[in-house]
């Protein structure tokens, strides 16, 4: 009986049960992600307190316009993701495809801007290591700030790449008209992941780009 229901996997009795299991799995995964990023944030805050001058100087060498632009891009991508979920809920195939493409485009723009930032920092020898150079009194301790910068933004960018890959998976299914008002759990669950990645950036932006900017 259950095999005749479109989209229902054999291990579940109903689509509702399948949807709830998917949500539970994603929330469990996000809980581990919160602990992972939480540990990195905690380390950043501790070292920022210990070397505030170096962190402020390092932050001023970042391209604040790029961080601001990426923040706006991700906020817009969350909006288009919500619209994609709504289109899936109402069975609007063209809306699903269009809003998924828009979200993927915005995610790609974010990665492009981040790539430009990293290239600039490589050019200026601000990558921690033997060739690191930083003008001013914080030559050594500024490396700590940039170590956290590359670790945090690098992990976030990796999650963005995974997110774009998941959106590609949704796009293929939307193109095949596999999502219906009764069966669109994948869009909901991957949308939740995308929103989580966006929220992480909302914390990263002030921590990395706005350190003592008023001075």
TIRO-2110 file (N, C-alpha, C; in Angstrom, 1 decimal):
// TIRO-2110
0.8, -1.2, 0.0, N, 1, A
0.0, 0.0, 0.0, CA, 1, A
0.9, 1.2, 0.0, C, 1, A
1.9, 1.2, 0.9, N, 2, A
2.8, 2.4, 1.0, CA, 2, A
3.6, 2.6, -0.2, C, 2, A
3.9, 1.5, -1.0, N, 3, A
4.7, 1.6, -2.2, CA, 3, A
4.0, 2.4, -3.3, C, 3, A
2.7, 2.5, -3.2, N, 4, A
2.0, 3.3, -4.2, CA, 4, A
2.0, 4.8, -4.0, C, 4, A
2.5, 5.2, -2.9, N, 5, A
2.5, 6.7, -2.6, CA, 5, A
3.8, 7.2, -3.2, C, 5, A
3.6, 8.2, -4.0, N, 6, A
4.7, 8.8, -4.7, CA, 6, A
5.7, 9.5, -3.7, C, 6, A
7.0, 9.2, -3.8, N, 7, A
8.0, 9.8, -2.9, CA, 7, A
8.2, 9.2, -1.6, C, 7, A
7.4, 8.1, -1.3, N, 8, A
7.5, 7.5, 0.1, CA, 8, A
8.5, 6.4, 0.0, C, 8, A
9.5, 6.5, 0.9, N, 9, A
10.5, 5.4, 1.0, CA, 9, A
10.0, 4.2, 1.7, C, 9, A
10.5, 3.0, 1.4, N, 10, A
10.0, 1.8, 1.9, CA, 10, A
10.0, 1.7, 3.4, C, 10, A
10.9, 2.4, 4.1, N, 11, A
11.1, 2.2, 5.5, CA, 11, A
10.1, 3.1, 6.3, C, 11, A
9.3, 3.9, 5.6, N, 12, A
8.3, 4.7, 6.3, CA, 12, A
6.9, 4.3, 5.9, C, 12, A
6.0, 4.6, 6.9, N, 13, A
4.6, 4.2, 6.6, CA, 13, A
3.8, 5.3, 6.0, C, 13, A
4.1, 6.6, 6.3, N, 14, A
3.4, 7.7, 5.7, CA, 14, A
4.5, 8.8, 5.3, C, 14, A
4.0, 9.7, 4.5, N, 15, A
4.9, 10.9, 4.1, CA, 15, A
5.2, 11.8, 5.3, C, 15, A
4.2, 11.9, 6.2, N, 16, A
4.4, 12.7, 7.4, CA, 16, A
5.5, 12.1, 8.3, C, 16, A
5.5, 10.8, 8.4, N, 17, A
6.5, 10.2, 9.2, CA, 17, A
7.9, 10.4, 8.6, C, 17, A
7.9, 10.2, 7.3, N, 18, A
9.2, 10.4, 6.5, CA, 18, A
9.7, 11.9, 6.7, C, 18, A
8.8, 12.8, 6.6, N, 19, A
9.1, 14.2, 6.8, CA, 19, A
9.7, 14.5, 8.2, C, 19, A
9.0, 14.0, 9.2, N, 20, A
9.4, 14.2, 10.6, CA, 20, A
10.8, 13.6, 10.8, C, 20, A
11.1, 12.4, 10.2, N, 21, A
12.4, 11.8, 10.4, CA, 21, A
13.5, 12.6, 9.7, C, 21, A
13.1, 13.2, 8.6, N, 22, A
14.1, 14.1, 7.9, CA, 22, A
14.4, 15.3, 8.7, C, 22, A
13.4, 15.9, 9.3, N, 23, A
13.6, 17.1, 10.1, CA, 23, A
14.4, 16.8, 11.3, C, 23, A
14.1, 15.6, 12.0, N, 24, A
14.9, 15.2, 13.2, CA, 24, A
16.3, 15.0, 12.8, C, 24, A
16.6, 14.4, 11.7, N, 25, A
18.0, 14.1, 11.3, CA, 25, A
18.7, 15.4, 11.0, C, 25, A
18.0, 16.4, 10.3, N, 26, A
18.7, 17.7, 10.0, CA, 26, A
19.0, 18.4, 11.3, C, 26, A
18.0, 18.5, 12.2, N, 27, A
18.2, 19.2, 13.5, CA, 27, A
19.3, 18.6, 14.3, C, 27, A
19.4, 17.2, 14.3, N, 28, A
20.5, 16.6, 15.0, CA, 28, A
21.9, 17.0, 14.4, C, 28, A
21.9, 17.0, 13.0, N, 29, A
23.1, 17.4, 12.3, CA, 29, A
23.5, 18.9, 12.7, C, 29, A
22.5, 19.7, 12.7, N, 30, A
22.8, 21.2, 12.9, CA, 30, A
23.2, 21.3, 14.4, C, 30, A
22.7, 20.5, 15.3, N, 31, A
23.2, 20.6, 16.7, CA, 31, A
24.7, 20.3, 16.8, C, 31, A
25.2, 19.4, 16.0, N, 32, A
26.7, 19.1, 16.0, CA, 32, A
27.4, 20.3, 15.3, C, 32, A
26.8, 20.9, 14.3, N, 33, A
27.4, 22.1, 13.7, CA, 33, A
27.4, 23.3, 14.6, C, 33, A
26.4, 23.4, 15.4, N, 34, A
26.4, 24.5, 16.4, CA, 34, A
27.5, 24.3, 17.4, C, 34, A
27.7, 23.1, 17.8, N, 35, A
28.8, 22.9, 18.8, CA, 35, A
30.2, 23.1, 18.1, C, 35, A
30.3, 22.7, 16.8, N, 36, A
31.6, 22.9, 16.1, CA, 36, A
31.9, 24.4, 15.9, C, 36, A
31.0, 25.2, 15.4, N, 37, A
31.2, 26.6, 15.2, CA, 37, A
31.2, 27.3, 16.6, C, 37, A
30.5, 26.8, 17.6, N, 38, A
30.5, 27.4, 18.9, CA, 38, A
31.9, 27.3, 19.5, C, 38, A
32.6, 26.2, 19.3, N, 39, A
33.9, 26.0, 19.8, CA, 39, A
34.9, 27.0, 19.1, C, 39, A
34.7, 27.2, 17.8, N, 40, A
35.6, 28.2, 17.1, CA, 40, A
35.3, 29.6, 17.5, C, 40, A
34.0, 29.9, 17.7, N, 41, A
33.7, 31.2, 18.2, CA, 41, A
34.2, 31.5, 19.6, C, 41, A
34.1, 30.5, 20.4, N, 42, A
34.7, 30.7, 21.8, CA, 42, A
36.2, 30.9, 21.8, C, 42, A
36.9, 30.2, 21.0, N, 43, A
38.3, 30.4, 20.9, CA, 43, A
38.6, 31.8, 20.3, C, 43, A
37.9, 32.2, 19.4, N, 44, A
38.0, 33.6, 18.8, CA, 44, A
37.8, 34.6, 19.9, C, 44, A
36.8, 34.5, 20.6, N, 45, A
36.5, 35.5, 21.7, CA, 45, A
37.5, 35.6, 22.7, C, 45, A
38.1, 34.4, 23.1, N, 46, A
39.1, 34.4, 24.1, CA, 46, A
40.4, 35.1, 23.6, C, 46, A
40.8, 34.8, 22.4, N, 47, A
42.0, 35.4, 21.9, CA, 47, A
41.8, 36.9, 21.5, C, 47, A
40.6, 37.2, 21.1, N, 48, A
40.3, 38.6, 20.9, CA, 48, A
40.4, 39.4, 22.2, C, 48, A
40.0, 38.9, 23.3, N, 49, A
40.1, 39.6, 24.6, CA, 49, A
41.6, 39.7, 25.0, C, 49, A
42.4, 38.7, 24.7, N, 50, A
43.8, 38.7, 25.0, CA, 50, A
44.6, 39.6, 24.1, C, 50, A
44.3, 39.6, 22.9, N, 51, A
45.1, 40.4, 21.9, CA, 51, A
44.1, 41.4, 21.1, C, 51, A
43.4, 42.2, 21.9, N, 52, A
42.4, 43.1, 21.2, CA, 52, A
43.0, 44.0, 20.2, C, 52, A
44.2, 44.6, 20.6, N, 53, A
44.8, 45.5, 19.7, CA, 53, A
45.2, 44.9, 18.3, C, 53, A
45.8, 43.7, 18.4, N, 54, A
46.1, 43.0, 17.2, CA, 54, A
44.9, 42.6, 16.3, C, 54, A
43.8, 42.2, 17.0, N, 55, A
42.6, 41.8, 16.3, CA, 55, A
42.0, 43.1, 15.7, C, 55, A
42.0, 44.2, 16.4, N, 56, A
41.4, 45.4, 15.8, CA, 56, A
42.2, 45.9, 14.6, C, 56, A
43.6, 45.8, 14.6, N, 57, A
44.4, 46.2, 13.5, CA, 57, A
44.2, 45.2, 12.3, C, 57, A
44.1, 43.9, 12.6, N, 58, A
43.9, 43.0, 11.6, CA, 58, A
42.5, 43.2, 10.9, C, 58, A
41.5, 43.5, 11.7, N, 59, A
40.2, 43.7, 11.1, CA, 59, A
40.2, 44.9, 10.2, C, 59, A
40.9, 45.9, 10.5, N, 60, A
40.9, 47.1, 9.7, CA, 60, A
41.6, 46.8, 8.3, C, 60, A
42.3, 45.7, 8.2, N, 61, A
42.9, 45.4, 6.9, CA, 61, A
42.0, 44.6, 6.0, C, 61, A
40.8, 44.2, 6.5, N, 62, A
39.8, 43.5, 5.7, CA, 62, A
39.0, 44.5, 4.9, C, 62, A
38.5, 44.0, 3.8, N, 63, A
37.6, 44.8, 2.9, CA, 63, A
36.2, 44.8, 3.5, C, 63, A
35.9, 45.9, 4.2, N, 64, A
34.6, 45.9, 4.9, CA, 64, A
33.4, 46.0, 3.9, C, 64, A
33.7, 46.6, 2.7, N, 65, A
32.6, 46.6, 1.7, CA, 65, A
32.3, 45.2, 1.2, C, 65, A
33.3, 44.3, 1.2, N, 66, A
33.1, 43.0, 0.7, CA, 66, A
32.3, 42.2, 1.8, C, 66, A
32.6, 42.4, 3.0, N, 67, A
31.9, 41.7, 4.1, CA, 67, A
30.4, 42.2, 4.1, C, 67, A
30.2, 43.5, 3.9, N, 68, A
28.9, 44.1, 3.9, CA, 68, A
28.1, 43.5, 2.7, C, 68, A
28.7, 43.5, 1.6, N, 69, A
28.0, 43.0, 0.4, CA, 69, A
27.6, 41.6, 0.6, C, 69, A
28.5, 40.8, 1.1, N, 70, A
28.2, 39.3, 1.3, CA, 70, A
27.1, 39.1, 2.3, C, 70, A
27.0, 40.0, 3.3, N, 71, A
25.9, 39.9, 4.3, CA, 71, A
24.6, 40.2, 3.6, C, 71, A
24.5, 41.2, 2.7, N, 72, A
23.3, 41.5, 2.0, CA, 72, A
23.0, 40.4, 1.0, C, 72, A
24.0, 39.8, 0.4, N, 73, A
23.8, 38.7, -0.6, CA, 73, A
23.1, 37.5, 0.1, C, 73, A
23.6, 37.2, 1.3, N, 74, A
23.1, 36.0, 2.0, CA, 74, A
21.7, 36.3, 2.6, C, 74, A
21.4, 37.5, 3.0, N, 75, A
20.1, 37.8, 3.5, CA, 75, A
19.1, 37.7, 2.3, C, 75, A
19.5, 38.1, 1.1, N, 76, A
18.6, 38.0, -0.1, CA, 76, A
18.5, 36.5, -0.4, C, 76, A
19.6, 35.7, -0.2, N, 77, A
19.5, 34.3, -0.6, CA, 77, A
18.5, 33.5, 0.4, C, 77, A
18.5, 34.0, 1.6, N, 78, A
17.5, 33.4, 2.6, CA, 78, A
16.1, 33.6, 2.1, C, 78, A
15.9, 34.9, 1.6, N, 79, A
14.5, 35.2, 1.1, CA, 79, A
14.1, 34.4, -0.1, C, 79, A
15.1, 34.3, -1.0, N, 80, A
14.7, 33.4, -2.2, CA, 80, A
14.6, 32.0, -1.8, C, 80, A
15.3, 31.5, -0.8, N, 81, A
15.1, 30.1, -0.4, CA, 81, A
13.7, 29.9, 0.2, C, 81, A
13.2, 30.9, 1.0, N, 82, A
11.9, 30.9, 1.6, CA, 82, A
10.9, 30.8, 0.4, C, 82, A
11.1, 31.6, -0.6, N, 83, A
10.2, 31.6, -1.8, CA, 83, A
10.2, 30.3, -2.5, C, 83, A
11.4, 29.6, -2.6, N, 84, A
11.5, 28.3, -3.2, CA, 84, A
10.7, 27.3, -2.4, C, 84, A
10.8, 27.4, -1.1, N, 85, A
10.0, 26.4, -0.2, CA, 85, A
8.5, 26.7, -0.4, C, 85, A
8.1, 27.9, -0.4, N, 86, A
6.7, 28.3, -0.7, CA, 86, A
6.2, 27.7, -2.0, C, 86, A
7.0, 27.9, -3.0, N, 87, A
6.7, 27.4, -4.4, CA, 87, A
6.5, 25.8, -4.3, C, 87, A
7.3, 25.2, -3.6, N, 88, A
7.2, 23.7, -3.4, CA, 88, A
5.9, 23.3, -2.7, C, 88, A
5.6, 24.1, -1.7, N, 89, A
4.4, 23.8, -0.9, CA, 89, A
3.1, 24.0, -1.8, C, 89, A
3.2, 24.9, -2.7, N, 90, A
2.0, 25.2, -3.5, CA, 90, A
2.1, 24.5, -4.9, C, 90, A
3.1, 23.8, -5.1, N, 91, A
3.2, 23.0, -6.4, CA, 91, A
3.5, 23.8, -7.6, C, 91, A
4.2, 25.0, -7.4, N, 92, A
4.5, 25.8, -8.5, CA, 92, A
5.9, 25.4, -9.1, C, 92, A
5.9, 24.6, -10.1, N, 93, A
7.2, 24.1, -10.6, CA, 93, A
8.1, 25.2, -11.1, C, 93, A
7.6, 26.2, -11.9, N, 94, A
8.4, 27.3, -12.4, CA, 94, A
9.0, 28.1, -11.3, C, 94, A
8.2, 28.3, -10.2, N, 95, A
8.6, 29.1, -9.1, CA, 95, A
9.8, 28.4, -8.4, C, 95, A
9.6, 27.1, -8.2, N, 96, A
10.7, 26.3, -7.6, CA, 96, A
12.0, 26.4, -8.3, C, 96, A
11.9, 26.3, -9.6, N, 97, A
13.1, 26.3, -10.5, CA, 97, A
13.7, 27.7, -10.4, C, 97, A
12.9, 28.7, -10.6, N, 98, A
13.4, 30.1, -10.6, CA, 98, A
14.0, 30.5, -9.3, C, 98, A
13.4, 30.2, -8.2, N, 99, A
13.9, 30.7, -6.9, CA, 99, A
15.1, 29.8, -6.4, C, 99, A
15.1, 28.6, -6.8, N, 100, A
16.3, 27.8, -6.5, CA, 100, A
17.5, 28.3, -7.3, C, 100, A
17.3, 28.6, -8.6, N, 101, A
18.4, 29.2, -9.4, CA, 101, A
18.9, 30.5, -8.8, C, 101, A
17.9, 31.4, -8.3, N, 102, A
18.3, 32.6, -7.7, CA, 102, A
19.1, 32.4, -6.5, C, 102, A
18.7, 31.4, -5.6, N, 103, A
19.5, 31.2, -4.4, CA, 103, A
20.9, 30.6, -4.7, C, 103, A
21.0, 29.8, -5.7, N, 104, A
22.3, 29.3, -6.2, CA, 104, A
23.2, 30.4, -6.7, C, 104, A
22.6, 31.3, -7.5, N, 105, A
23.3, 32.4, -8.0, CA, 105, A
23.9, 33.3, -6.9, C, 105, A
23.0, 33.6, -5.9, N, 106, A
23.5, 34.4, -4.8, CA, 106, A
24.6, 33.7, -4.0, C, 106, A
24.4, 32.4, -3.8, N, 107, A
25.5, 31.7, -3.1, CA, 107, A
26.8, 31.7, -3.9, C, 107, A
26.7, 31.6, -5.2, N, 108, A
27.9, 31.7, -6.0, CA, 108, A
28.5, 33.1, -6.0, C, 108, A
27.7, 34.1, -5.9, N, 109, A
28.2, 35.5, -5.8, CA, 109, A
29.0, 35.6, -4.4, C, 109, A
28.4, 35.1, -3.4, N, 110, A
29.1, 35.1, -2.1, CA, 110, A
30.5, 34.5, -2.2, C, 110, A
30.5, 33.3, -2.8, N, 111, A
31.8, 32.6, -2.9, CA, 111, A
32.8, 33.4, -3.8, C, 111, A
32.3, 34.0, -4.8, N, 112, A
33.2, 34.8, -5.6, CA, 112, A
33.8, 36.0, -4.9, C, 112, A
32.9, 36.7, -4.1, N, 113, A
33.4, 37.8, -3.3, CA, 113, A
34.4, 37.4, -2.3, C, 113, A
34.1, 36.2, -1.7, N, 114, A
35.1, 35.7, -0.7, CA, 114, A
36.4, 35.3, -1.3, C, 114, A
36.3, 34.7, -2.5, N, 115, A
37.5, 34.4, -3.3, CA, 115, A
38.4, 35.6, -3.6, C, 115, A
37.7, 36.7, -3.9, N, 116, A
38.4, 38.0, -4.1, CA, 116, A
39.1, 38.4, -2.8, C, 116, A
38.4, 38.4, -1.7, N, 117, A
39.1, 38.7, -0.4, CA, 117, A
40.3, 37.9, -0.1, C, 117, A
40.2, 36.6, -0.3, N, 118, A
41.3, 35.7, 0.0, CA, 118, A
42.5, 36.0, -0.9, C, 118, A
42.2, 36.3, -2.2, N, 119, A
43.2, 36.6, -3.2, CA, 119, A
44.0, 37.9, -2.7, C, 119, A
43.2, 38.9, -2.3, N, 120, A
43.8, 40.1, -1.8, CA, 120, A
44.7, 39.9, -0.6, C, 120, A
44.3, 39.1, 0.3, N, 121, A
45.1, 38.8, 1.5, CA, 121, A
46.3, 38.0, 1.2, C, 121, A
46.2, 37.1, 0.2, N, 122, A
47.4, 36.4, -0.3, CA, 122, A
48.4, 37.4, -0.9, C, 122, A
47.9, 38.3, -1.7, N, 123, A
48.7, 39.3, -2.3, CA, 123, A
49.5, 40.2, -1.3, C, 123, A
48.8, 40.5, -0.2, N, 124, A
49.3, 41.4, 0.8, CA, 124, A
50.1, 40.6, 1.8, C, 124, A
50.3, 39.3, 1.6, N, 125, A
51.1, 38.4, 2.6, CA, 125, A
50.5, 38.4, 4.0, C, 125, A
49.2, 38.4, 4.0, N, 126, A
48.5, 38.3, 5.3, CA, 126, A
48.0, 36.9, 5.6, C, 126, A
48.6, 35.9, 4.9, N, 127, A
48.3, 34.5, 5.2, CA, 127, A
49.2, 34.0, 6.3, C, 127, A
48.8, 33.5, 7.4, N, 128, A
49.7, 33.0, 8.5, CA, 128, A
50.7, 32.0, 7.9, C, 128, A
51.9, 32.1, 8.4, N, 129, A
52.9, 31.2, 8.0, CA, 129, A
54.3, 31.9, 7.8, C, 129, A
55.2, 31.3, 7.2, N, 130, A
56.5, 31.8, 7.0, CA, 130, A
56.6, 33.2, 6.3, C, 130, A
55.7, 33.3, 5.3, N, 131, A
55.7, 34.5, 4.5, CA, 131, A
54.8, 35.6, 5.0, C, 131, A
54.3, 35.5, 6.2, N, 132, A
53.3, 36.5, 6.7, CA, 132, A
54.0, 37.8, 7.0, C, 132, A
53.4, 38.9, 6.6, N, 133, A
53.9, 40.2, 6.9, CA, 133, A
52.7, 41.1, 7.2, C, 133, A
52.9, 41.9, 8.3, N, 134, A
51.9, 42.9, 8.7, CA, 134, A
52.6, 44.1, 9.3, C, 134, A
52.3, 45.2, 8.7, N, 135, A
53.0, 46.5, 9.1, CA, 135, A
52.4, 46.9, 10.5, C, 135, A
53.3, 47.5, 11.3, N, 136, A
52.9, 48.0, 12.6, CA, 136, A
53.4, 47.2, 13.7, C, 136, A
52.9, 47.5, 14.9, N, 137, A
53.5, 46.8, 16.1, CA, 137, A
52.9, 45.4, 16.3, C, 137, A
52.1, 44.9, 15.5, N, 138, A
51.4, 43.6, 15.7, CA, 138, A
51.8, 42.5, 14.7, C, 138, A
53.1, 42.6, 14.3, N, 139, A
53.5, 41.6, 13.3, CA, 139, A
53.3, 40.2, 13.7, C, 139, A
53.5, 39.8, 14.9, N, 140, A
53.4, 38.4, 15.4, CA, 140, A
52.0, 38.1, 15.8, C, 140, A
51.4, 38.9, 16.6, N, 141, A
50.1, 38.6, 17.2, CA, 141, A
49.0, 38.8, 16.1, C, 141, A
49.2, 39.6, 15.1, N, 142, A
48.1, 39.7, 14.0, CA, 142, A
47.9, 38.4, 13.3, C, 142, A
48.9, 37.5, 13.3, N, 143, A
48.8, 36.2, 12.7, CA, 143, A
47.6, 35.4, 13.4, C, 143, A
47.4, 35.6, 14.7, N, 144, A
46.4, 34.9, 15.4, CA, 144, A
45.0, 35.3, 14.8, C, 144, A
44.8, 36.6, 14.6, N, 145, A
43.6, 37.1, 14.0, CA, 145, A
43.4, 36.5, 12.6, C, 145, A
44.4, 36.5, 11.8, N, 146, A
44.2, 36.0, 10.4, CA, 146, A
44.1, 34.5, 10.4, C, 146, A
44.6, 33.8, 11.4, N, 147, A
44.4, 32.4, 11.5, CA, 147, A
43.0, 32.1, 11.7, C, 147, A
42.4, 32.8, 12.7, N, 148, A
40.9, 32.6, 12.9, CA, 148, A
40.1, 33.0, 11.7, C, 148, A
40.5, 34.1, 11.0, N, 149, A
39.8, 34.6, 9.9, CA, 149, A
39.7, 33.5, 8.8, C, 149, A
40.8, 32.9, 8.5, N, 150, A
40.9, 31.9, 7.4, CA, 150, A
40.2, 30.6, 7.9, C, 150, A
40.3, 30.3, 9.1, N, 151, A
39.7, 29.1, 9.6, CA, 151, A
38.1, 29.2, 9.6, C, 151, A
37.6, 30.3, 10.1, N, 152, A
36.2, 30.6, 10.2, CA, 152, A
35.6, 30.8, 8.8, C, 152, A
36.2, 31.6, 8.0, N, 153, A
35.6, 31.9, 6.7, CA, 153, A
35.8, 30.7, 5.8, C, 153, A
36.9, 30.0, 6.0, N, 154, A
37.1, 28.8, 5.1, CA, 154, A
36.1, 27.7, 5.4, C, 154, A
35.8, 27.4, 6.7, N, 155, A
34.8, 26.4, 7.0, CA, 155, A
33.4, 26.9, 6.6, C, 155, A
33.1, 28.2, 6.7, N, 156, A
31.8, 28.7, 6.3, CA, 156, A
31.7, 28.5, 4.8, C, 156, A
32.8, 28.9, 4.0, N, 157, A
32.7, 28.7, 2.6, CA, 157, A
32.5, 27.3, 2.2, C, 157, A
33.1, 26.4, 2.9, N, 158, A
32.9, 24.9, 2.6, CA, 158, A
31.5, 24.5, 2.8, C, 158, A
30.8, 25.1, 3.8, N, 159, A
29.4, 24.8, 4.0, CA, 159, A
28.6, 25.4, 2.9, C, 159, A
29.0, 26.6, 2.4, N, 160, A
28.3, 27.2, 1.3, CA, 160, A
28.4, 26.3, 0.0, C, 160, A
29.6, 25.8, -0.2, N, 161, A
29.8, 24.9, -1.4, CA, 161, A
28.9, 23.7, -1.3, C, 161, A
28.8, 23.1, -0.1, N, 162, A
27.9, 22.0, 0.1, CA, 162, A
26.5, 22.4, -0.1, C, 162, A
26.1, 23.6, 0.4, N, 163, A
24.8, 24.1, 0.2, CA, 163, A
24.4, 24.3, -1.3, C, 163, A
25.3, 24.8, -2.1, N, 164, A
25.1, 25.0, -3.5, CA, 164, A
24.9, 23.6, -4.2, C, 164, A
25.7, 22.7, -3.7, N, 165, A
25.5, 21.3, -4.2, CA, 165, A
24.2, 20.7, -3.9, C, 165, A
23.7, 21.0, -2.7, N, 166, A
22.4, 20.5, -2.3, CA, 166, A
21.2, 21.2, -3.1, C, 166, A
21.4, 22.5, -3.4, N, 167, A
20.5, 23.2, -4.2, CA, 167, A
20.4, 22.7, -5.6, C, 167, A
21.6, 22.2, -6.1, N, 168, A
21.6, 21.6, -7.4, CA, 168, A
20.8, 20.3, -7.5, C, 168, A
20.9, 19.6, -6.4, N, 169, A
20.1, 18.3, -6.3, CA, 169, A
18.6, 18.7, -6.3, C, 169, A
18.2, 19.7, -5.5, N, 170, A
16.8, 20.1, -5.5, CA, 170, A
16.4, 20.6, -6.9, C, 170, A
17.3, 21.3, -7.6, N, 171, A
16.9, 21.9, -8.9, CA, 171, A
16.6, 20.8, -9.9, C, 171, A
17.4, 19.7, -9.8, N, 172, A
17.2, 18.6, -10.7, CA, 172, A
15.8, 18.0, -10.5, C, 172, A
15.5, 17.8, -9.2, N, 173, A
14.2, 17.2, -8.8, CA, 173, A
13.1, 18.1, -9.2, C, 173, A
13.3, 19.4, -9.0, N, 174, A
12.2, 20.4, -9.4, CA, 174, A
12.0, 20.4, -10.9, C, 174, A
13.1, 20.3, -11.6, N, 175, A
13.0, 20.2, -13.1, CA, 175, A
12.2, 19.0, -13.6, C, 175, A
12.3, 17.9, -12.8, N, 176, A
11.6, 16.7, -13.1, CA, 176, A
10.1, 16.7, -12.5, C, 176, A
9.8, 17.8, -11.9, N, 177, A
8.4, 17.9, -11.3, CA, 177, A
8.2, 16.9, -10.2, C, 177, A
9.2, 16.6, -9.4, N, 178, A
9.1, 15.6, -8.4, CA, 178, A
8.5, 16.1, -7.1, C, 178, A
8.4, 17.5, -6.9, N, 179, A
7.9, 18.1, -5.7, CA, 179, A
6.5, 18.4, -5.9, C, 179, A
5.7, 18.0, -4.9, N, 180, A
4.2, 18.3, -4.9, CA, 180, A
3.9, 18.9, -3.5, C, 180, A
2.7, 19.5, -3.4, N, 181, A
2.3, 20.0, -2.1, CA, 181, A
2.3, 19.0, -1.0, C, 181, A
2.2, 17.7, -1.3, N, 182, A
2.2, 16.6, -0.4, CA, 182, A
3.6, 16.0, -0.2, C, 182, A
4.5, 16.3, -1.1, N, 183, A
5.8, 15.7, -1.0, CA, 183, A
6.9, 16.7, -1.4, C, 183, A
7.4, 17.5, -0.5, N, 184, A
8.4, 18.5, -0.7, CA, 184, A
9.4, 18.6, 0.5, C, 184, A
9.5, 17.5, 1.3, N, 185, A
10.2, 17.6, 2.5, CA, 185, A
11.7, 17.9, 2.2, C, 185, A
12.2, 17.5, 1.1, N, 186, A
13.7, 17.8, 0.8, CA, 186, A
13.9, 19.3, 0.7, C, 186, A
13.0, 20.0, 0.1, N, 187, A
13.1, 21.4, 0.0, CA, 187, A
13.1, 22.1, 1.4, C, 187, A
12.2, 21.7, 2.2, N, 188, A
12.2, 22.2, 3.6, CA, 188, A
13.5, 22.0, 4.4, C, 188, A
13.9, 20.7, 4.3, N, 189, A
15.1, 20.3, 5.1, CA, 189, A
16.4, 21.0, 4.6, C, 189, A
16.6, 21.0, 3.3, N, 190, A
17.8, 21.7, 2.8, CA, 190, A
17.7, 23.2, 2.9, C, 190, A
16.4, 23.7, 2.9, N, 191, A
16.2, 25.1, 3.2, CA, 191, A
16.7, 25.5, 4.6, C, 191, A
16.4, 24.6, 5.6, N, 192, A
16.8, 24.8, 6.9, CA, 192, A
18.3, 24.8, 7.0, C, 192, A
19.0, 24.0, 6.3, N, 193, A
20.5, 24.0, 6.3, CA, 193, A
21.0, 25.3, 5.7, C, 193, A
20.4, 25.8, 4.6, N, 194, A
20.8, 27.0, 4.0, CA, 194, A
20.7, 28.2, 5.0, C, 194, A
19.6, 28.2, 5.7, N, 195, A
19.3, 29.3, 6.7, CA, 195, A
20.4, 29.3, 7.8, C, 195, A
20.7, 28.1, 8.2, N, 196, A
21.7, 27.9, 9.3, CA, 196, A
23.1, 28.5, 8.8, C, 196, A
23.5, 28.2, 7.6, N, 197, A
24.7, 28.7, 7.1, CA, 197, A
24.7, 30.2, 7.0, C, 197, A
23.5, 30.8, 6.6, N, 198, A
23.4, 32.2, 6.6, CA, 198, A
23.5, 32.8, 8.0, C, 198, A
22.9, 32.2, 9.0, N, 199, A
23.0, 32.7, 10.3, CA, 199, A
24.4, 32.7, 10.8, C, 199, A
25.1, 31.7, 10.5, N, 200, A
26.5, 31.6, 10.9, CA, 200, A
27.3, 32.9, 10.4, C, 200, A
27.0, 33.3, 9.2, N, 201, A
27.7, 34.4, 8.6, CA, 201, A
27.3, 35.7, 9.4, C, 201, A
26.0, 35.8, 9.8, N, 202, A
25.5, 37.0, 10.5, CA, 202, A
26.3, 37.2, 11.8, C, 202, A
26.8, 36.1, 12.4, N, 203, A
27.7, 36.2, 13.5, CA, 203, A
29.2, 36.5, 13.1, C, 203, A
29.6, 35.9, 12.0, N, 204, A
31.0, 36.1, 11.6, CA, 204, A
31.2, 37.5, 11.2, C, 204, A
30.3, 38.2, 10.5, N, 205, A
30.5, 39.5, 10.0, CA, 205, A
30.9, 40.5, 11.0, C, 205, A
30.1, 40.7, 12.1, N, 206, A
30.6, 41.7, 13.1, CA, 206, A
31.8, 41.2, 13.9, C, 206, A
32.0, 39.9, 14.1, N, 207, A
33.2, 39.4, 14.8, CA, 207, A
34.5, 39.7, 14.1, C, 207, A
34.4, 39.6, 12.7, N, 208, A
35.7, 39.7, 12.0, CA, 208, A
35.9, 41.1, 11.4, C, 208, A
34.8, 41.7, 10.9, N, 209, A
34.9, 43.0, 10.2, CA, 209, A
34.7, 44.2, 11.0, C, 209, A
34.0, 44.1, 12.1, N, 210, A
33.6, 45.3, 12.9, CA, 210, A
34.4, 45.5, 14.2, C, 210, A
35.6, 44.9, 14.3, N, 211, A
36.3, 44.9, 15.6, CA, 211, A
36.9, 46.3, 15.7, C, 211, A
36.3, 47.1, 16.7, N, 212, A
36.9, 48.4, 17.0, CA, 212, A
37.0, 49.3, 15.8, C, 212, A
36.0, 49.3, 14.9, N, 213, A
36.1, 50.0, 13.6, CA, 213, A
36.0, 51.5, 13.9, C, 213, A
35.4, 51.9, 15.0, N, 214, A
35.1, 53.4, 15.2, CA, 214, A
36.4, 54.1, 15.5, C, 214, A
37.5, 53.5, 15.8, N, 215, A
38.7, 54.2, 16.2, CA, 215, A
39.6, 54.4, 14.9, C, 215, A
END
